[in-house]
Amino acid sequence: YSAAYAKDKGGRFSKEAAMAKLFASETAMDAAIKAVQIHGGYGYTKEYTVERLFRDAKITEIYEGTSEVQKMVIAGSLLR
């Protein structure tokens, strides 16, 4: 909530937003990988929802700034 609060108040929020995006995308990907492993080979077939969830989780690491970019934003704000 701190990123949204800072944005609403007109403050700086890039570090908090990057941290939230990074955490959410990495957590989603971790959960999706585990779900695919639990389902075995079926986790890769389109008949099971887990395949779509895996694709959706992977794209969150890419769009709106890759995980690497988010890490650079966080590191840059820590070094200021």
C-alpha positions in Angstrom: 0.0 0.0 0.0 2.9 2.4 0.5 3.5 2.8 -3.2 -0.1 3.7 -3.8 -0.2 6.0 -0.8 3.0 7.8 -1.9 1.6 8.2 -5.5 -1.7 9.6 -4.1 0.2 12.1 -2.0 2.4 13.2 -4.9 5.5 11.6 -3.4 8.2 9.4 -4.8 7.0 5.8 -5.2 9.3 4.2 -7.8 11.2 2.0 -5.3 8.0 0.8 -3.6 6.3 0.2 -6.9 9.3 -1.7 -8.3 9.5 -3.8 -5.1 5.8 -4.7 -5.3 6.0 -5.6 -9.0 9.1 -7.7 -8.5 7.6 -9.6 -5.5 4.3 -10.2 -7.2 5.9 -11.5 -10.5 8.4 -13.7 -8.8 5.9 -15.2 -6.4 3.4 -15.9 -9.2 6.2 -17.6 -11.3 7.3 -19.7 -8.3 3.8 -20.8 -7.6 3.2 -21.6 -11.3 6.4 -23.6 -11.6 5.4 -25.7 -8.5 1.9 -26.2 -10.0 3.3 -27.4 -13.3 5.7 -29.8 -11.4 2.8 -31.2 -9.4 0.8 -31.9 -12.5 3.8 -33.4 -14.3 3.4 -33.6 -18.1 -0.2 -32.6 -17.8 0.9 -29.2 -16.6 2.1 -28.4 -20.1 -1.1 -29.3 -21.9 -3.8 -26.8 -22.8 -6.5 -29.0 -21.4 -5.4 -28.0 -17.9 -5.7 -24.5 -16.5 -2.2 -24.7 -15.0 -0.7 -24.3 -18.4 -2.4 -20.9 -18.9 -1.5 -19.9 -15.4 2.1 -20.7 -16.1 2.1 -18.5 -19.3 0.3 -15.7 -17.4 2.9 -15.8 -14.6 5.8 -15.8 -17.0 4.5 -12.7 -18.9 4.3 -10.8 -15.6 8.1 -11.1 -15.4 8.3 -9.4 -18.8 5.7 -6.7 -19.2 5.8 -3.4 -17.4 9.5 -3.8 -16.9 11.4 -7.0 -16.6 12.5 -8.3 -13.2 16.0 -7.2 -14.0 14.8 -3.6 -14.6 12.9 -3.7 -11.4 16.0 -4.8 -9.5 18.0 -1.9 -11.1 15.3 0.6 -10.0 15.4 -0.7 -6.5 19.2 -0.7 -6.4 19.4 2.8 -7.8 17.0 4.1 -5.2 19.0 2.4 -2.4 22.3 4.0 -3.6 20.9 7.6 -3.5 
